[in-house]
Amino acid sequence: MPPISGELLRARTVLLGPRMFCGLYAMHALFMPDTPALAALRAKIDEWGMFPVLDHVIALSPSPRHFAHCLAVCFEPLFDELYEALMEQLAAEPGLF
């Protein structure tokens, strides 16, 4: 098996990270108790205007075809920058729960 490239590993990280953040965003709508850190993450996603896009990524079936499609999208710099912004926000206020 050939080694996995650094770009592919980064795209996988970018794909999996925002899915978690979007899930936390959606859980607030389902009456999950709010914290300042969760509010800050939602604000960061809203600032980027990316909730509809992240919601779409989460809604896709985890079939190999859909996973490959989402993974290809995560090679785009916009998604990498969003992931970094959300990780910085999480580091600034780590007390999610």
C-alpha positions, 0 to 999 in steps of 0.5 A: 500500500502506498504511503498517504500524502500529507495533503490527504491526511490534512483533508481528512482532518479538515473533513472530520473537525468541522463535522464535530463543530457543526454537530455542536452547533446543531445540538444547541438547537436541540436544547443542549445547555449553552456555555460561553465557549459553545456560543463563541464557536457558533458565533465563529461559524456564523461569522463565516456564514458557513453553517448551511455548508457544514450542515450539508456536509454532516447530512451526507450519508457516510457511504464511500462515494459521499465520503470521497466527495466531501474529502475532495471538497476539504482540499479547498483552502476555504475549508482549511482556513475555517477549520483553523479558525474554529480550532483557534476559537476552541483553544481560546475558550476550551470549556465547551461543557 
